Amino acid sequence: MSSEIPSSSAASEQRFQHYIDRLADVLGHADRHEPMRLYTMGLLLPGERKSVEPMAARLDPRHVRSRHQSLHHLVADADWEDAAVLAAVRDYVLPALPQHGPLQAWIVDDTGIPKKGQHSVGVAPQYCGQLGKQANCQVAVSLSVATEQASLPIAYRLYLPKDWAEDPTRRRKAGVPAQVRFHTKPEMALEQIRQALADGVPRGVVVADVAYGNDTAFRDELTALGLRYAVGLQAKTTVWPEGSAPLPPQAHPGTGRPPKLLRRDPDHQPVSAEQLATALPASAFRTVCWREGTGGELRSRFARVRVRAAHRDEERSRLRPEEWLLIEWPEGESTPSKYALSTLPSSVSLRKLVETVKLRWRIERDYQELKQELGLGHYEGRGWRGFHHHATLCLAAYGFLVAERAAFSPSGAAARPRFRVPRLPRGFQPRGAARSDRAT
């Protein structure tokens, strides 16, 4: 066995066991508890590969086969509820987050996991953010809660492309549940948001990139749910600036039902966000610093104007409410780089508006750590259940790190627990775990 670990690490190990005991309460069968503890520990240990066999070798190098079987059964076969485990993670971690600032945002995003072949569940040629291009990958949609110093994904679900969702043969082979049907990513995000509201998660401003923000139905539903948002927008999206609006419904002709729909004519047309931005005077833009980055202060030039979204308003009887259009135009650039719509109050400061929109960087940091340190994309199975079980346990491991950081310091000085584990035999190297003794 390894030498005795320091007392501070021993305390962290005790907290980890308490954490796992809480999560294990929702697993059902008691024989799943120890594999869950070991699987989560394996994700936290150093190692280049976090698939089942390399983890089994690091955890129990003298009984790799039996340990591999128990870990594999836990993720690939055992029938436990991912949502229940993630709720237990949330209940443990969320109370620790406000120690360094209040909860500020719910962050909606998706992430791509590159995959070879065509048989792993949900794999299709689609945009993969990790690669920055179209590629063969799986994509999952998530919802995170965030403070200024920390964030935690609380929901995670595989996006099933339409070709997959409507292919009964592939669905059956991958074990896709019968109730799972094709939904767009914004629809999936709304389902996660509704569940978070039903679970009583403390509310935050919904923050999302343009893939979600440009969906009018997504924004409308957030407003209907009583949530404020700060979401990305395409440059070509049309809006009505202050002082402009569609025409009211036509006058009642005296017979039949009175007209109710707003109208447009050549003199009453909305403008694109880009047209509005480029028409603003230079004095409308101010330099704002929104946070400290690794290379110094992050700053850019921003302007904001009150607008009304114009999407299909000729099919509506009432104007949409006013909201903020935020425009980012970096110094030296020929055109604006980013746009956002927000229903934050009209009294909000420009800096607070910018800080809220920019909070989306936290989910990018989460995914970076989940993939590089905790092996989110390392699962080698093909099925629906295994994909989600592995991801749930990755999020559970990450949740423990988030809670440890929040309990001690936002700098994360106490973030990485050190566990007692057997030493690997000299020269031991399991299949698929090249250079497995080197930390990521």
PAVO-357718 format. One record per residue: residue in one letter; z, x, y of N, C-alpha, C, CB in turn. Coordinates in steps of 0.02 Angstrom, whole numbers, plus 50000, padded with zeros to 5 digits. Last residue first. Glycine has a CB too. Example, Ala and Ser with C-alpha at 12.3 -4.5 7.8 and 13.67 -1.06 7.14 Angstrom:
! residues 2
S503545064249888503575068449947503945064550002502865070449970/A503905066049716503905061549775503905066049835504525056549776/
This chain:
! residues 440
T492074987350688491514985350731491654987350802491384977850726/A492685001250594492794995250633492184993750674493404995950679/R492275006350432492205007750504492265001250543491525011250519/D492245003550301492895005750327492865007150402493115011950291/S490965000350263491414994750278492084996950306491524990750216/R489735006350240490165009050292490695003950313489745011250354/A489054991550172488944998550189489395000550247488214999850206/A489194979950090489714981950138489654989250156490404980550111/G488394975549987488314972450053488794974750105488354965250047/R489564978849860488884976749877488874973549946488614971949824/P490864990549908490604984549876489894983149899491044978649891/Q491425005849877490945002749923490644996649890490395007749944/F492585019249865492415012349847491955009249899493055008049840/G493015031949895492305031049877492105023949861492145035349820/R494655028549845494195033549873493485032349847494435040749856/P495115011449864495055017449823494545022149854494865015749751/L495855005350014495275005549971495285011849928494615005250013/R497554999750019497045004750037496465004349988497355011850037/P498044982850050497964988550005497434993350031497764986049935/V498834979050207498314977750157498254983750112497624976150191/R499744972350334499804976550274499254974450225500514975850242/F498894971150491499174968250431499264973650378498724962650405/R499004969350661498904974250608499264971750547499154981450630/P498144959550785498694960650739498504965950687498894954150705/R497614961550943497364962850876497954964250829496874968850875/A498234959051069497754954351042497604955450968497114954851080/A499084963551166499364962151100498884958051058500034958551107/A498294964951279498614970951252498884969851181499174973251297/G497514955951355497434956251282497754962251250496714956251265/S497604952851484497194958751469497114959651394497504964951499/P498484942551492497774940851493497324946751479497594937751559/S499824944651377499484946951437498764944851436499544954651444/F500584935751286500814942151311500484944151377500684947451260/A500034923651254500754924251251501014930651282500984923851179/A498664925751260498974921351310499734922251312498794914151296/R498484933851147498344936451214498694932351268497584936551227/E498844924851046499214931151054499104934051124498994936251001/A497874914751064498574913251074498994919551084498844909251015/V496714922051031496784919051097497514917551112496354912651103/L496974925250895496904930550945497014927851016496214933950940/F496964912250842497574916250839497544921950890497674919050768/G495624908650867496164905050899496814908850898496254898350867/Y494964917050779494894918250851495444914750889494204915950875/A495324910950659495514917850672495484919450746495054922750633/A494704898450683495424898850672495684905950685495604896650601/L493384902150689493684899350749494444899450743493434892250762/C493244906150555493124910950610493454908550674492364912050621/L493474893850495493954899250484493854904950534493914901950413/T492314887150539492984884550556493514890050548493164878550511/A491294894650479491354894450552492054892150573490824889950583/H491544891750344491584898650368491684898750444490954902550349/H491334877750345491984880450327492064887650352492074880250250/H489974876950384490494874350428491184877050410490494866850427/F489314883250275489174885250345489744883150390488514882150369/G489804875950165489984882950174489874885450245489594887350126/R489194863250189489914864050186490124871250199490184861750119/W487804866250186488114863250245488864864550246487974855650247/G487284881750104487464874750108487814872750173487904873050052/R487014894950080486474890850108486684883750125485894890650060/G487964910250115487784904350077487254900250114488394900050064/E488394920450194487774921550157487564915550115487844927550113/Y489034923050357489064919050296488384919250261489274911850311/H488984929650478488934933650417488944929550352489494938550414/G489184924950607488514924350578488434927750511488024927150625/L490534928150633490314921150634489634920250599490264918650706/G491314940150628490824938550576490584931350574491104940150511/L492184945150722492454940550672491944937950623492784934850706/E491494953850808492144955850781492364951550722492654955450835/Q490244948150841490294955350831490934957450796490244958950897/K490474934050847489934936950806490044944350791489274936050841/L491584932350928491554928850864491024931950818491404921550875/E491204939651041491754942050998491734938750929492424940651032/Q490134931951086490044939051074490584941651027490044942851140/Y490714919451103490224920351050490104927651035489564917051070/D491564922451213491834920051150491344921351093491994912651154/R490634925951312491104931051288491394929051221491664932151339/E490034913551326489624919251306490054924851279489194921651364/I491084906151372490834904651305490384910251281490464897851304/R491234911751500491764912551450491514911151379492344907951467/W490204908351583490184915151554490704915951498490294920351608/R490474896251641490114896151577490084903051545489404893551587/L490984897451766491454897851710491114898051643491944892051713/K490084895251868490054901751834490544902351776490174907251884/V490474882751917489824883551884489794889851842489254883551936/T491714886751973491684881851919491024882451881491764874751946/E491354895752074491784897952019491744893251960492514898552043/V490624887052159490294892652125490704894952065490184898552174/L491654878552200491064875852167490714881252128490584872752218/K492494887452265492734883952205492154881052166493224878452225/R491644891352372491874896352322492114892852258492434900652351/L491484879452443490904882652412491134887552358490484886252464/S492764867152407492504872952443491904875852406493054878352451/V492634849252403492734855652368492434861352409492424855352298/S492414836752457492844841352495492924848152463493524838152504/S491704829552366491344831852425491744836852466491144825852469/P492194834752198492274830952260491884833852319493014830552278/L490894837352075491524839252105491584835752173491584846952113/T489704834852014490054829052041490764830952063490074823451990/S488274845252029488984844552016489254838252050489364850652040/L486904855051972487144848652000487884847951982486734842551973/A486124870652009486614866751972486754860252010487264870751962/Y484974884251987485164878052020485694874551976484544873452033/K484414901052017484754895951977484924889952021485384898851944/S483604908852102483634910452030483934904951989484034916752020/P482364907052233483034905752204483024906952128483254898652219/T481244921052261481374913952251482094913052226480864910752202/S481284934652283480784930752319480894923252314480094932452295/E482804943852313482364940052268481894935652309482784935852219/G483664949252408483084953152388482604949652341483304959352356/E485094941252347484804945352399484224949352372485344950052430/P484864926352250485104933152258484744936852314485044936952193/W485254910952266484664914752287484894921952301484314911652351/E485734895952198485874903152199485224906852214486184905552131/I486304880452248485714884752242485934891952246485194883052298/L486904864752201487084871652216486474876052201487704874052174/L487074848952253486574853452226486754860452248485834851352249/W488334836852227488144843352254487554846352217488744848152252/E487944819252250488274824852217488034831352248488144824852140/E487954801452271487844808252297488224813352255488044808852371/P487424789852142487904792552191487704799552214488604792652161/R485814781552141486324785652108486804788252161485994791452068/L485484765152202485444772352209485974775752166485534774352282/R484984751652093485444754752142485334762152144486174753152124/S484084747652001484184743052057484644746052111484474736552032/R482794757851927483494756051940483534751151998483914762351953/E481584763151915481774758451862482494756051870481684761751794/E481504772252013481094766252023481204761151967480354768152028/D482204782751965482574777952004482164771752022482824781352068/R481854793151875481684786251860482074781151902481794784851786/H482884804251954482554802951890482474795451878482964805951833/A483484809352067482934804552076482604802352010482404807552120/A485144811952128484644813052076484124807452079484974813352006/R485484815452295485514810352243484964811952192485434803052273/V486464828252378485844825152356486004819352310485394830352321/R487064840352489487204833952456486534830552441487654829352501/V486954857852455486764851952494486944845752454486004852052513/R487294875252470487404868852436487214863152484488144868152413/A486914892152427486904886652475487034880252436486224886252514/F487314909452400487304902452378487234897852439487934900752338/R487114925852337487044921252393486964914152368486444923252439/S488404934552243487714932652256487714928052316487394929252193/R489454944952140489314941252201488574939752205489544945152262/L490764952152057490134948552046490024944052107490154944351980/E491494968152081491454961152099490764958252084491614960252173/G491334979051936491524977452004491454970052018491104981452054/G490944979951806490664984851852490844983451925489934985051845/T491584969551744491744976351720491484981651767491444977351651/G492004958351883491684960251820491864967251800490924959551827/E492944946251960492884953451951492564954751883493574956951955/R492094932052035492584935251992492464942751989492574932251922/W491334927652146491674922752104492154925752053491174918552068/C490884929352312491114933152252491514928352209491554939452273/V489504924452407490124922352375490264926952317490084914952351/T488604923152555488774927452499489464925552473488764934952520/R487664908552597488244912852607488364917052545488874908752624/F486354899852678486584903752621487164908352641486004907852591/A485924894352794486254889852747486554893652688485754884752722/S485214903652865485924902752883486294898152836485964900052954/A483914902152823484304907752795485044906852809484064914352824/P483594884552796483604890552838484034895952806483864888952909/L482674877152660483304878252696483264884452739483894878852646/A481554876552584481514873752652482154874952692481354866352649/T481914880952460481494885452501481414882952572480814886352469/A482644869752414482964876252424482564880752471483064879752358/L481694859552403482264858752448482574865452464482784854052418/Q480864865052305480604863452371481164862852423480194857052369/E481784865752197481504871852226481214870652295480954874652180/A482054852452171482604856752193482334863152225483054858552133/S480734842252239481034846252186481604850452215480494850852153/V480974826352321480724833252320481054836952262480864836852388/P480394808952320480894814252314480564821152315481304813352249/Q479594799052444479544802752382480094807952379478844806052376/H478964789352547479634789352517479584792352447479934782152515/D477664788652583478144791352632478854791652606478124787152695/P477004782952473476824789752494477324792852544476144789752525/D478444774852394477764774652422477604781652446477684769252480/R479534766952277479284772952311478604771252341479244779052262/R480974756052254480254757552256480124764352290479884752052294/L482144747752143481974752052200481244753952196482424758452200/L482144730952082482024738052072481864741652138481454739152023/K482244717252096482864721152095482744728752096483264719352034/P481594701752159481494708752138482134712852144480934712052181/P482244686052101482154690752156482044697752129482774690652203/R481274675351996481854679752005481734684552062481994683551940/G480404661452078480554666152024481164670352039479954670552011/T480024661652255479994658452189480144663752136479304655052176/G480204669752363480394662752369480374659052304479954659352417/P480044683352359479474679252380479634671852386478904680252332/H481204694452425481124688952378480554684352401481784684852371/A480604710852460480904704552482480754699052432480654702552552/Q480844724252343480434719952385480814713552404479774718152349/P482254735652353481824730752317481414726552366482244726252272/P482074749852467482454744652433481984740052395482874740652483/L481354766052434481354759752470481784754652432480634757152479/P482364780852409481824776252392481884769852433481844774552316/A482794792252543482974787852488482374783652469483584783252507/S483574804052655482984801252621483204797152562482494806852599/G484754808752703484284806152751483644803452721484104811352800/E484954821852586485264817452635484734815252686485864820852671/P483634821952460484114825152506484424819852551483764830552548/W483404817152300483354814352367483854817852411483464806552367/V482534827152176483144824452207482954821252274483684829952217/T481844833152022481784830152089482434826852111481224824952089/T481634848951946481974842551946481984839652016482694843251918/K481144861751949480664856351962480994849351962480114856451909/A482184870151914481934870351982481484864451999481554876851995/Q483454862451813482804865651821482574865251893482284862551774/L485204865851813484654861351829484014865351835484794857451895/G486884866051743486264869051765485714863951773486054874351715/V488344857351806487864858951753487214861851783487704852751711/A489804851051812489464856251851488974859451803489974861651883/Y490674835151818490274840351787490014845251838489694837251748/R492024823851776491614827451824491224832951788492054830451882/L492184808951680492224816251684491774818951740492014819351616/G492084795651644492584797651693492674805051700493234794551676/L491074791551567491694793251531492244795451579491554798751481/A490064790551660490324784351631490984785551594489804781351583/T489814804251678490094800351733490394793851707489554798751785/L489274807151552489874810551575490214806651631489714817751598/E488124799051557488664797351510489314800851529488454799151439/D487354805651653487584798751665488164796851620486994793851655/R487104817951590487504817751651487784810751664487094820051711/F486334813151480486934817051469487394816751531486764824451452/A485254807351545485694803051505486354806651491485344801051439/T484634818751602484944813651645485434809251606484414809351678/D484674834851566484634828451530485004823151570484934829151457/N484964846451627484334843251648484224836551612483744847851634/G486134850851566486164848051633485544844451654486314853351681/Y485694856351444486084850251444486074846851512486814851751423/A484944867151483484714863351426485084856651419484814867351362/V485654873451586485114868851604484864864651545484534872751633/D487394873351529486794876351557486244871151566486544882151513/A488964866251585488434867251536487834870351569488244860551502/V490574859451599490114864751622489604865951567490504871351639/V491614846951651491134848851600490624853651629490774842551570/V493264849751700492584848751723492104851051669492454852651790/G494464843051582494214848151627493524846251651494194855051592/R495934835351511495244835151537495104841151582495134828751577/P496764838751359496784838751432496094839551462497254844251459/V496384828151224496334834951250496354834651326495674838451225/G496474816051153496934817451208496934824551233497624815851186/D495564812151061496124816151037496614817951091495854822551005/A494614805851140495004801751095495624805451069494574799451036/L494074817351202494424812351242494874807951198493924807951280/A493504823351089494024826851126494424822051170493724832451169/Q492544813651059493084814951011493654818551046492834819050951/R491704814751170492044808451157492634809451109491554803251127/I491254827951148491644826351207492024819751197491194825751269/Q490504826651031491084831051032491544829451091490864838351035/E489514818051079489934815851024490574820151021489554816350956/L488914826151175489274820151196489734817551142488774814751217/A488334835651090488864837751137489264831651161488554841451197/M487364827851027487904830750988488484832751033487644836850949/E486554824951138486884819451102487464822051059486384815651058/P486094837951170486524834251217486884828351184486114831651275/K485344840251047485944844151063486384840751116485744851151087/T484914824950961484774830551007485414834351021484444828051073/H485064821550788485294820350857485084826350899486074819150859/F484734815150630484494819250685484784816850751483734819250688/R486274812350536485584810850556485374815350613485524803350576/V487444811250413487174815750464486434814050475487254823150442/Q487844803550307487924800750373487634805050429488644799450387/A487674811650194487214806050205487254803250276487354800450156/P487814829450221488104822850210487624817250229488754822150250/V486864841450136486964838250201487244831250189486304837950241/G486634850350029487254846450031487394843350099487824850650012/A485474856950009485954860150054486604856150061485644860950123/K484794848349924484944855149901485474858449944484304859349902/R484684836950008485054836649945485254843649921484654833049892/R483874841750113484544839150127484974839250063484504831950155/R482684844550045483084850050074483794847850089482744852650137/T482354831150009482424836449959482854842149986481734839049938/P482244823550127482784822050079482884827550027482634815650043/D482014827150285481774829850222482304828850169481584837450229/E482464824450411482044819350379481744821750313481484817250426/A483154835450455483514829150450483124823850411483674826550518/W482134845150461482664845650411482994838850400483194850850433/D481394840350568481064841550504481564842050447480634847950507/K482374840450670482114834150645481774834950577481634831150695/P483764851950643483104850050670482824843850636482614855950663/L485414850450667484934849450612484264847450642485184844150561/Y486654860950721486094856750743485584856450687485774859550809/L488314861350665487624863650655487134858550683487494865050581/R489694862150775489294858250727488584860850725489294850750747/Y491294862850834490724867050815490334863450761490964874150790/A492664862850948492194859050906491574863350894492004852150938/I493384871551023493764866550987493324862150943494154862251035/P493464888151080493034882951052493444878051010492454886051010/L494404893051219494434891851147493934886551126495144889651126/S494834905451342494464899551320494494899151244493734899651344/A495604912551490495514911851418495114905651402496184911651381/Q495764912951629495884919051591495704918551517496584921051597/E495524900551683495214906351716495254912551673495544907651784/T495244890951534495604892351595495244898251628496364893951581/A494324879451434494374885851467494844885651526493694888251489/V493704873551278494134872351336494294879151367494804868451316/S492074870051211492644874451221493064871951280492414881651234/L490984864451089491354862451148491974866951152491554854851146/S489334868251021490064868751024490334866051090490284875951015/V488054868450900488284866050965489044866150965488014858850980/A487034880750821487624876350820487824874650891488204879650782/V485614885050729485894883950796486484879150789485364881250845/Q484814897650633485224891650635485514891150705485784891950581/C483104903950639483824904350650484154897550637483984906650721/N481714912850679482004909150624482764909650629481754911850556/A481404911450857481484915250795481754910650741481954921350805/Q481054913951027480964909550969481014913850905480284905750971/K482314924151111481634921951097481634916951040481174928051080/G483534930851116483174929551178482464927251168483184935551221/L484394932851013483794937151015483394936251078483354935650955/Q485384923851044485584930551025484994935451028485884930550954/G484684911951063484954915451121485154922551105485534911851148/C483264906550995483884909950975484134914051033483774914450911/Y482284892250974482534897351020483204899950997482584894551092/Q481594891850806481844888650866482134894150912482394883250850/P481124889050646480914892850705481134889050768480134894050706/A482634885550551481964883750575481764888450631481934876250598/V483964880350450483554885950474482854883550492483524891450420/G484754870250397484604870150468484174875750494485224870150505/V485364880050263485374873650297485234874350372486044870250286/S484184891150192484844890150221484834883950265485084896350261/H482804892150165483214887750124483924886750150483254890550055/Q481924901150218481854894250240482364889550208481164891850227/G482154918250281482004913150232482004906250262482514913550176/K483484924250386482854925150351482764919450301482824932050316/K484204920350543484224919650470483524920850442484484912750449/P485264921650686484634923450652484714923050576484414930550672/I486024909050764486184914050714485544915750677486744911550665/G486354903350930485884904350875486114909950829485194905850901/T487374890951008487244897950991486784898350931487904901650978/D487724880751151487514881651082487364888951071486894877151065/D488984871951249488474877051238488234876751166488744884251255/V490134866451368489654864451316489134870051310489314857551333/I491784867751414491134871251415490724869051354491244878951414/W492864860651522492604859851455491904862851456492614852351430/A494044869051632493374866651613493324865251539492844871751633/Q495384872351663494904870851716494274867451692494714877151751/L497114873151641496474871851609495984869451662496534866551552/P497974884951748497844878351720497174877951685497884873051774/G498704900851700498284896751743498114890151709497654900451762/H499404907151599499054911351648498574907451691498674916951612/Q499894896951523500374901951547500054906551599500634906051489/P498944888151469499124887451539499634892451566499394880651551/L498854892251326498354894251376498594893651448497734890151367/A499784887151237499884893951262499424895651320499784898851206/P499344874451200499954874951240500074881951268500544872951199/L498154878051123498104875351190498754875651230497884868151187/V498534882550992498304887251043498354884351113497594889451029/Y498954871950910499344878050914499174882150976499234882250851/D497974862350926498664860550941499124866650946498934855850888/R496834869450882496894867250951497614865850970496454861050963/V497134870550745497044876550787497154874750860496334879650777/A497124856950712497744860750705497714867250745497884862250631/A495784854150737496294850650776496964854350772496364843450752/L495194862150639495084863850710495574860250755494364862150730/V495634855050526495864861950537495774863850610495474866850491/A494954842950546495674842950542495964849950554495904840350475/A493614846750544493894843850606494644844050605493644836750616/D493434850850410493394855750464493724853050528492664857550479/E494304845650272494004843250334494024848650388494354836950358/W493814850950106494314850050159493954848750225494794856150165/D493384854049959493254848250002493824847250051493144841849959/A492674869549910493274865449921493134860049973493854869949944/D491474877249911491554871549866492124866849885491664874049797/A491404887850003490784884849979490884878249943490434889649934/V492714891950037492224890350090491624886550064491994896750123/L493444892749916493744889849976493224887750026494224894850008/H492594899849831492734892849817493014889349879493234892149758/H492664912549889492034909049889492144901549877491564911849835/L493994915849863493764915249932493124911249936493664922249963/S493984916149722494424911449757494214910549830495144914049754/Q493004925949694492924919049669493354914149708493084918749595/H493554937449752492914934849776492834927549756492324939049749/R494634939249669494754937549740494124934649771494984943749779/S493984942349550494394936349553494534934249625495054937449516/R493284954249593492934948449565493354942149571492754949749493/V494254963449641493744960749686493434954449658493204965949698/H495484969949621495334963549588494794959949628495974959049581/R495654981049695495724981849622495574975349584496424984349606/P495554977249830495024981349800495074982249725495024988149832/D495854965649922496124966649854495624970849814496264959849818/L495294966350051495944963050041496264964749973495854955550046/R494074972750038494574975550084495274972650071494374974150157/A493454964449944493574971549928494094974649974492924975449932/A493364952450013493764952749952493934959949933493384949349893/M492474956450113493154954750131493614954950069493184947750163/P491294958850038491624964350074492334962750094491214966150135/E491124945049987491274950849943491574956749981490654952949907/V490934936150101491494935450055491644941850017491344929950006/S490634944450262490464939750209490984940450153489734941050182/K490794953150367491324948250355491084942650308491584945350421/R490554970150394490274964150364490844959450346489844965850302/E491254980650452490604978850480490344972250454490114984250464/G492974979850499492454980050447491804977550475492664975750387/P494694975750527494084979450543493604979450484494264986650562/L495264958450504495284965650488494654969150511495384966650413/L494974945150526495304948850580495324956450567496004946350588/L494424940850408494014940350468494304944550525493934933150490/G495524942450323494924946650314494464946550374494544944350252/M496344932250370496544939250381495944943850373497104941250331/T495604921450323495704922250395495914929350411496214917350421/Y495714923950185495054923650217495114924850292494704916850203/L497104923450165496734929750153496054929650187496654930850077/R497384910150197497724915650232497334922150225498444916550204/M496554903650105496444902750176496774908350216496714895950200/P497114907649981496434909649999496284908850073495934905749959/E498394900950001498354908249999497634910650012498604910849932/H498004887150003498374890250058498294897850059499104888450053/R497444880749897496984883249948497334887350002496634877349981/D498424875849816498084881949792497554884449841497774880649725/A498834864049874499224870049889498864876449867499904869749856/H497614853049943497894856449885498244862949904497344857949834/G497614850650108497664846850047497994850849992496984844450024/L497514856350234497014858150184497044853850122497104865250164/V498484854750328497944849750328497424851150275497614849650397/D499354865250312499614858450301499054853250298500104856650357/A498734876650353498694874950282498944867950267499094880050241/L499074877650486498394875750469498344873350397497914881650481/R500414881450472500244875250508499544872950491500304876350584/D500264893550404500634888150372500474881450405501394889450375/I499614901050501499244899150441499604893450405499164905150394/Y500704902650591500074899350612499694896850551499634904250653/H501594909950515501794903350540501174899350559502274904150600/Q500824921450498501004917550439501214910450460501564920950399/F500754925750632500134924050596500294919650535499754930350575/R502074928750656501764923250693501124920950659501614925450765/Q502174939650569502584933750557502294927650594503314935050580/E501304948450631501144946150564501554939950546501274951750512/S501994950650749501344947450752501144944750684500814952250778/A503074957550696503194951050728502534947150733503504951950798/A502414968950653502754964750604502884957750633503404967950581/S502024974150774501504971550730501804967150676501104977250699/S503284977850819502894973150859502334970050817502604976550921/S503674987150721504024980850726503634975750766504704981850757/P502254994650632502754994350685503054987450692502444996450752/I502174994950451501874993750516502414993150568501434987350514/E502265007250324502585001750360502305001050430503345002950363/S500645011350247501315012950272501595007150312501305019350314/S499825001550119499825005250181500545006450203499435001650236/M500005004249941500005000050000500005004450062500614995250000/
